[in-house]
Amino acid sequence: MKLKYLAFLPVAIFAGNTFAQTVLTVSSWLPPTHTASKAQKEWCDLLEKNTSGKMKCNMLPRGVSPAPGTYDAIKNGLADISYTVHGYTPGRFVYTQMGEFPFLGNSAESISVAFSKVTAKYPQFAAENTGVKVLTLFTHGPGIVFNTKRPITKAADLDGLKFRIGGGMVNEISKTLGMNVTLKPAPDSYELLAGGVMDGTLFPAESTESFRIDKIIKHATTFPGGLYNTSFVFLMNQARYDKLSAEEKKAIDAISGETAARIFGRGWDKVDTRAFALMQANGVQVTKADAKFVAEVKSKTSALENKWVKEAEAKGLKDAAKVLAEFRAEIAKQEK
């Protein structure tokens, strides 16, 4: 318990004149080579640079919790900062499902920046993330259908295949398409696919390399704007933030929001591009969904937006349809 408490104390460093250096403990449930972990470190490096070394991060060698428990681990103070997927705790978050609908956009950076900018206007989004300080909301790149069996050119081709999904709106999308899905964290994908327990997974392009399935996957189906997306929160322990000085809070706030979202999104786009090159090198057959397939998906999933609007408004978000339209418009603006 003493060691855990020490993580919250500023570290005094003596070099000539005495000054206190604030050290934030930072956790990641993904390896340090993953783009999200790298983005988190980039954000930390920017914080240290902007404060001339008065604030810095201690990147923990391993996560303080597996992915599904990360939100509560930060909330309870096991580390100061991390990120996680809202959908890993089903039923807990409603508003942020706005960032997970089909056909949102073709760039993680544009979607993430729009997500951060629009949600920042509505305090309900931050309030839904109870007990933590939201540094930003962001998403990965456009969602793709990967499998080891056959090309997917229409909804009927999904029949008989078993897919891993990450939860959230993608769960609802896959159900409307008649898919046989199981909710499992992304790091489980290699074992599930290599062992034949699952036939496929829904991922952004990047994840094929990050989770070492690039040589297992045989087929990929892409959709304009993505079949789905995933809402992430970059978060900080609220008590730790509250204990910072006004100047330190200002330094944190200055690189949160849109700045942090751009860091995460830009990094994801870079590795998505790399992943497509690897797919080509590994002989993965990539199928682009044609207009007929896209129309089929839209007809099956369109009711999900109406359902979300009703649920979001019931929870307290006024004019949820207007907020969603504003979000899509901002994505389009970012992609110009």
Secondary structure as UniProt FT lines:
FT   HELIX           2..6
FT   TURN            7..8
FT   STRAND          11..14
FT   STRAND          18..26
FT   TURN            32..33
FT   HELIX           35..50
FT   TURN            51..53
FT   STRAND          55..59
FT   HELIX           67..69
FT   HELIX           70..75
FT   TURN            76..77
FT   STRAND          81..85
FT   HELIX           86..88
FT   TURN            90..91
FT   HELIX           95..100
FT   TURN            102..103
FT   HELIX           108..119
FT   TURN            120..121
FT   HELIX           123..128
FT   TURN            130..131
FT   STRAND          132..139
FT   STRAND          144..147
FT   HELIX           155..158
FT   TURN            159..160
FT   STRAND          162..165
FT   HELIX           169..176
FT   TURN            177..178
FT   STRAND          180..183
FT   HELIX           186..188
FT   HELIX           189..194
FT   TURN            195..196
FT   STRAND          200..203
FT   TURN            205..206
FT   HELIX           207..210
FT   TURN            211..212
FT   TURN            214..216
FT   STRAND          219..222
FT   TURN            224..225
FT   STRAND          231..237
FT   HELIX           238..242
FT   HELIX           246..254
FT   HELIX           258..281
FT   TURN            282..283
FT   STRAND          285..288
FT   HELIX           291..315
FT   TURN            318..319
FT   HELIX           320..335
//
